[in-house]
Amino acid sequence: MIDKNFWQGKRVFVTGHTGFKGSWAFAMAD
């Protein structure tokens, strides 16, 4: 499950780094 508060600070980094789909891979890797 994705926690909104968890992504509050990381969203900008993730979207700027690899994009939305990359964020899923990032979440799975972490």
PDBQT receptor file of N, H, CA, C and O in Angstrom, charges set to zero:
ATOM      1  N   MET A   1       0.839  -1.205   0.000  1.00  0.00    +0.000 N 
ATOM      2  CA  MET A   1       0.000   0.000   0.000  1.00  0.00    +0.000 C 
ATOM      3  C   MET A   1       0.880   1.264   0.000  1.00  0.00    +0.000 C 
ATOM      4  O   MET A   1       1.922   1.311   0.653  1.00  0.00    +0.000 OA
ATOM      5  N   ILE A   2       0.445   2.252  -0.725  1.00  0.00    +0.000 N 
ATOM      6  H   ILE A   2      -0.402   2.214  -1.255  1.00  0.00    +0.000 HD
ATOM      7  CA  ILE A   2       1.209   3.504  -0.785  1.00  0.00    +0.000 C 
ATOM      8  C   ILE A   2       0.707   4.469   0.286  1.00  0.00    +0.000 C 
ATOM      9  O   ILE A   2      -0.490   4.734   0.395  1.00  0.00    +0.000 OA
ATOM     10  N   ASP A   3       1.637   4.982   1.063  1.00  0.00    +0.000 N 
ATOM     11  H   ASP A   3       2.609   4.767   0.974  1.00  0.00    +0.000 HD
ATOM     12  CA  ASP A   3       1.291   5.927   2.132  1.00  0.00    +0.000 C 
ATOM     13  C   ASP A   3       1.479   7.349   1.613  1.00  0.00    +0.000 C 
ATOM     14  O   ASP A   3       2.584   7.741   1.238  1.00  0.00    +0.000 OA
ATOM     15  N   LYS A   4       0.399   8.112   1.595  1.00  0.00    +0.000 N 
ATOM     16  H   LYS A   4      -0.499   7.794   1.900  1.00  0.00    +0.000 HD
ATOM     17  CA  LYS A   4       0.471   9.501   1.099  1.00  0.00    +0.000 C 
ATOM     18  C   LYS A   4       1.551  10.299   1.818  1.00  0.00    +0.000 C 
ATOM     19  O   LYS A   4       2.333  11.001   1.177  1.00  0.00    +0.000 OA
ATOM     20  N   ASN A   5       1.599  10.199   3.133  1.00  0.00    +0.000 N 
ATOM     21  H   ASN A   5       0.964   9.629   3.654  1.00  0.00    +0.000 HD
ATOM     22  CA  ASN A   5       2.582  10.960   3.908  1.00  0.00    +0.000 C 
ATOM     23  C   ASN A   5       4.006  10.556   3.524  1.00  0.00    +0.000 C 
ATOM     24  O   ASN A   5       4.916  11.385   3.504  1.00  0.00    +0.000 OA
ATOM     25  N   PHE A   6       4.180   9.278   3.223  1.00  0.00    +0.000 N 
ATOM     26  H   PHE A   6       3.441   8.605   3.239  1.00  0.00    +0.000 HD
ATOM     27  CA  PHE A   6       5.495   8.771   2.836  1.00  0.00    +0.000 C 
ATOM     28  C   PHE A   6       5.965   9.426   1.541  1.00  0.00    +0.000 C 
ATOM     29  O   PHE A   6       7.138   9.768   1.392  1.00  0.00    +0.000 OA
ATOM     30  N   TRP A   7       5.015   9.597   0.594  1.00  0.00    +0.000 N 
ATOM     31  H   TRP A   7       4.062   9.319   0.715  1.00  0.00    +0.000 HD
ATOM     32  CA  TRP A   7       5.359  10.165  -0.705  1.00  0.00    +0.000 C 
ATOM     33  C   TRP A   7       5.363  11.687  -0.740  1.00  0.00    +0.000 C 
ATOM     34  O   TRP A   7       5.817  12.282  -1.718  1.00  0.00    +0.000 OA
ATOM     35  N   GLN A   8       4.860  12.329   0.323  1.00  0.00    +0.000 N 
ATOM     36  H   GLN A   8       4.492  11.846   1.118  1.00  0.00    +0.000 HD
ATOM     37  CA  GLN A   8       4.799  13.798   0.353  1.00  0.00    +0.000 C 
ATOM     38  C   GLN A   8       6.156  14.417   0.018  1.00  0.00    +0.000 C 
ATOM     39  O   GLN A   8       6.234  15.329  -0.805  1.00  0.00    +0.000 OA
ATOM     40  N   GLY A   9       7.208  13.934   0.641  1.00  0.00    +0.000 N 
ATOM     41  H   GLY A   9       7.144  13.193   1.310  1.00  0.00    +0.000 HD
ATOM     42  CA  GLY A   9       8.536  14.506   0.427  1.00  0.00    +0.000 C 
ATOM     43  C   GLY A   9       9.292  13.873  -0.726  1.00  0.00    +0.000 C 
ATOM     44  O   GLY A   9      10.181  14.496  -1.306  1.00  0.00    +0.000 OA
ATOM     45  N   LYS A  10       8.941  12.627  -1.065  1.00  0.00    +0.000 N 
ATOM     46  H   LYS A  10       8.218  12.121  -0.593  1.00  0.00    +0.000 HD
ATOM     47  CA  LYS A  10       9.673  11.926  -2.112  1.00  0.00    +0.000 C 
ATOM     48  C   LYS A  10       9.085  12.116  -3.503  1.00  0.00    +0.000 C 
ATOM     49  O   LYS A  10       9.774  11.900  -4.500  1.00  0.00    +0.000 OA
ATOM     50  N   ARG A  11       7.827  12.515  -3.581  1.00  0.00    +0.000 N 
ATOM     51  H   ARG A  11       7.267  12.690  -2.771  1.00  0.00    +0.000 HD
ATOM     52  CA  ARG A  11       7.150  12.629  -4.866  1.00  0.00    +0.000 C 
ATOM     53  C   ARG A  11       7.934  13.473  -5.878  1.00  0.00    +0.000 C 
ATOM     54  O   ARG A  11       8.123  13.061  -7.023  1.00  0.00    +0.000 OA
ATOM     55  N   VAL A  12       8.376  14.627  -5.459  1.00  0.00    +0.000 N 
ATOM     56  H   VAL A  12       8.222  14.961  -4.529  1.00  0.00    +0.000 HD
ATOM     57  CA  VAL A  12       9.104  15.511  -6.364  1.00  0.00    +0.000 C 
ATOM     58  C   VAL A  12      10.384  14.843  -6.853  1.00  0.00    +0.000 C 
ATOM     59  O   VAL A  12      10.720  14.927  -8.034  1.00  0.00    +0.000 OA
ATOM     60  N   PHE A  13      11.087  14.191  -5.957  1.00  0.00    +0.000 N 
ATOM     61  H   PHE A  13      10.814  14.123  -4.997  1.00  0.00    +0.000 HD
ATOM     62  CA  PHE A  13      12.332  13.511  -6.320  1.00  0.00    +0.000 C 
ATOM     63  C   PHE A  13      12.067  12.374  -7.305  1.00  0.00    +0.000 C 
ATOM     64  O   PHE A  13      12.756  12.236  -8.316  1.00  0.00    +0.000 OA
ATOM     65  N   VAL A  14      11.072  11.576  -6.995  1.00  0.00    +0.000 N 
ATOM     66  H   VAL A  14      10.512  11.688  -6.174  1.00  0.00    +0.000 HD
ATOM     67  CA  VAL A  14      10.758  10.415  -7.833  1.00  0.00    +0.000 C 
ATOM     68  C   VAL A  14      10.264  10.833  -9.214  1.00  0.00    +0.000 C 
ATOM     69  O   VAL A  14      10.728  10.312 -10.228  1.00  0.00    +0.000 OA
ATOM     70  N   THR A  15       9.323  11.775  -9.252  1.00  0.00    +0.000 N 
ATOM     71  H   THR A  15       8.947  12.199  -8.428  1.00  0.00    +0.000 HD
ATOM     72  CA  THR A  15       8.778  12.210 -10.542  1.00  0.00    +0.000 C 
ATOM     73  C   THR A  15       9.846  12.911 -11.369  1.00  0.00    +0.000 C 
ATOM     74  O   THR A  15       9.856  12.805 -12.595  1.00  0.00    +0.000 OA
ATOM     75  N   GLY A  16      10.737  13.623 -10.704  1.00  0.00    +0.000 N 
ATOM     76  H   GLY A  16      10.728  13.710  -9.707  1.00  0.00    +0.000 HD
ATOM     77  CA  GLY A  16      11.795  14.323 -11.421  1.00  0.00    +0.000 C 
ATOM     78  C   GLY A  16      12.901  13.380 -11.863  1.00  0.00    +0.000 C 
ATOM     79  O   GLY A  16      13.613  13.664 -12.825  1.00  0.00    +0.000 OA
ATOM     80  N   HIS A  17      13.047  12.266 -11.172  1.00  0.00    +0.000 N 
ATOM     81  H   HIS A  17      12.468  12.035 -10.390  1.00  0.00    +0.000 HD
ATOM     82  CA  HIS A  17      14.139  11.341 -11.440  1.00  0.00    +0.000 C 
ATOM     83  C   HIS A  17      13.792  10.310 -12.511  1.00  0.00    +0.000 C 
ATOM     84  O   HIS A  17      14.529  10.147 -13.483  1.00  0.00    +0.000 OA
ATOM     85  N   THR A  18      12.671   9.618 -12.330  1.00  0.00    +0.000 N 
ATOM     86  H   THR A  18      12.073   9.750 -11.540  1.00  0.00    +0.000 HD
ATOM     87  CA  THR A  18      12.334   8.544 -13.271  1.00  0.00    +0.000 C 
ATOM     88  C   THR A  18      10.898   8.586 -13.749  1.00  0.00    +0.000 C 
ATOM     89  O   THR A  18      10.539   7.873 -14.685  1.00  0.00    +0.000 OA
ATOM     90  N   GLY A  19      10.070   9.410 -13.122  1.00  0.00    +0.000 N 
ATOM     91  H   GLY A  19      10.362   9.990 -12.362  1.00  0.00    +0.000 HD
ATOM     92  CA  GLY A  19       8.676   9.469 -13.539  1.00  0.00    +0.000 C 
ATOM     93  C   GLY A  19       7.780   8.625 -12.660  1.00  0.00    +0.000 C 
ATOM     94  O   GLY A  19       8.256   7.938 -11.756  1.00  0.00    +0.000 OA
ATOM     95  N   PHE A  20       6.472   8.673 -12.922  1.00  0.00    +0.000 N 
ATOM     96  H   PHE A  20       6.085   9.231 -13.656  1.00  0.00    +0.000 HD
ATOM     97  CA  PHE A  20       5.502   7.962 -12.085  1.00  0.00    +0.000 C 
ATOM     98  C   PHE A  20       5.731   6.455 -12.083  1.00  0.00    +0.000 C 
ATOM     99  O   PHE A  20       5.724   5.833 -11.020  1.00  0.00    +0.000 OA
ATOM    100  N   LYS A  21       5.933   5.865 -13.243  1.00  0.00    +0.000 N 
ATOM    101  H   LYS A  21       5.939   6.370 -14.106  1.00  0.00    +0.000 HD
ATOM    102  CA  LYS A  21       6.146   4.410 -13.309  1.00  0.00    +0.000 C 
ATOM    103  C   LYS A  21       7.419   4.032 -12.562  1.00  0.00    +0.000 C 
ATOM    104  O   LYS A  21       7.488   2.986 -11.917  1.00  0.00    +0.000 OA
ATOM    105  N   GLY A  22       8.422   4.897 -12.660  1.00  0.00    +0.000 N 
ATOM    106  H   GLY A  22       8.365   5.746 -13.185  1.00  0.00    +0.000 HD
ATOM    107  CA  GLY A  22       9.669   4.637 -11.950  1.00  0.00    +0.000 C 
ATOM    108  C   GLY A  22       9.450   4.643 -10.445  1.00  0.00    +0.000 C 
ATOM    109  O   GLY A  22      10.147   3.947  -9.706  1.00  0.00    +0.000 OA
ATOM    110  N   SER A  23       8.467   5.441  -9.990  1.00  0.00    +0.000 N 
ATOM    111  H   SER A  23       7.901   6.005 -10.591  1.00  0.00    +0.000 HD
ATOM    112  CA  SER A  23       8.177   5.527  -8.566  1.00  0.00    +0.000 C 
ATOM    113  C   SER A  23       7.720   4.183  -8.025  1.00  0.00    +0.000 C 
ATOM    114  O   SER A  23       8.020   3.836  -6.882  1.00  0.00    +0.000 OA
ATOM    115  N   TRP A  24       6.991   3.422  -8.843  1.00  0.00    +0.000 N 
ATOM    116  H   TRP A  24       6.747   3.703  -9.771  1.00  0.00    +0.000 HD
ATOM    117  CA  TRP A  24       6.532   2.092  -8.403  1.00  0.00    +0.000 C 
ATOM    118  C   TRP A  24       7.728   1.168  -8.224  1.00  0.00    +0.000 C 
ATOM    119  O   TRP A  24       7.805   0.425  -7.246  1.00  0.00    +0.000 OA
ATOM    120  N   ALA A  25       8.661   1.216  -9.173  1.00  0.00    +0.000 N 
ATOM    121  H   ALA A  25       8.598   1.820  -9.968  1.00  0.00    +0.000 HD
ATOM    122  CA  ALA A  25       9.858   0.385  -9.080  1.00  0.00    +0.000 C 
ATOM    123  C   ALA A  25      10.684   0.806  -7.876  1.00  0.00    +0.000 C 
ATOM    124  O   ALA A  25      11.257  -0.028  -7.176  1.00  0.00    +0.000 OA
ATOM    125  N   PHE A  26      10.735   2.114  -7.647  1.00  0.00    +0.000 N 
ATOM    126  H   PHE A  26      10.269   2.792  -8.217  1.00  0.00    +0.000 HD
ATOM    127  CA  PHE A  26      11.478   2.661  -6.515  1.00  0.00    +0.000 C 
ATOM    128  C   PHE A  26      10.871   2.174  -5.203  1.00  0.00    +0.000 C 
ATOM    129  O   PHE A  26      11.591   1.809  -4.273  1.00  0.00    +0.000 OA
ATOM    130  N   ALA A  27       9.534   2.173  -5.137  1.00  0.00    +0.000 N 
ATOM    131  H   ALA A  27       8.950   2.470  -5.892  1.00  0.00    +0.000 HD
ATOM    132  CA  ALA A  27       8.833   1.734  -3.925  1.00  0.00    +0.000 C 
ATOM    133  C   ALA A  27       9.066   0.247  -3.696  1.00  0.00    +0.000 C 
ATOM    134  O   ALA A  27       9.274  -0.183  -2.561  1.00  0.00    +0.000 OA
ATOM    135  N   MET A  28       9.032  -0.530  -4.754  1.00  0.00    +0.000 N 
ATOM    136  H   MET A  28       8.864  -0.181  -5.676  1.00  0.00    +0.000 HD
ATOM    137  CA  MET A  28       9.236  -1.973  -4.642  1.00  0.00    +0.000 C 
ATOM    138  C   MET A  28      10.673  -2.286  -4.233  1.00  0.00    +0.000 C 
ATOM    139  O   MET A  28      10.919  -3.187  -3.430  1.00  0.00    +0.000 OA
ATOM    140  N   ALA A  29      11.614  -1.534  -4.792  1.00  0.00    +0.000 N 
ATOM    141  H   ALA A  29      11.414  -0.803  -5.443  1.00  0.00    +0.000 HD
ATOM    142  CA  ALA A  29      13.023  -1.755  -4.476  1.00  0.00    +0.000 C 
ATOM    143  C   ALA A  29      13.315  -1.394  -3.026  1.00  0.00    +0.000 C 
ATOM    144  O   ALA A  29      14.142  -2.028  -2.371  1.00  0.00    +0.000 OA
ATOM    145  N   ASP A  30      12.629  -0.372  -2.535  1.00  0.00    +0.000 N 
ATOM    146  H   ASP A  30      11.957   0.143  -3.068  1.00  0.00    +0.000 HD
ATOM    147  CA  ASP A  30      12.827   0.086  -1.166  1.00  0.00    +0.000 C 
ATOM    148  C   ASP A  30      11.994  -0.780  -0.241  1.00  0.00    +0.000 C 
ATOM    149  O   ASP A  30      12.005  -0.574   0.973  1.00  0.00    +0.000 OA
TER     150      ASP A  30
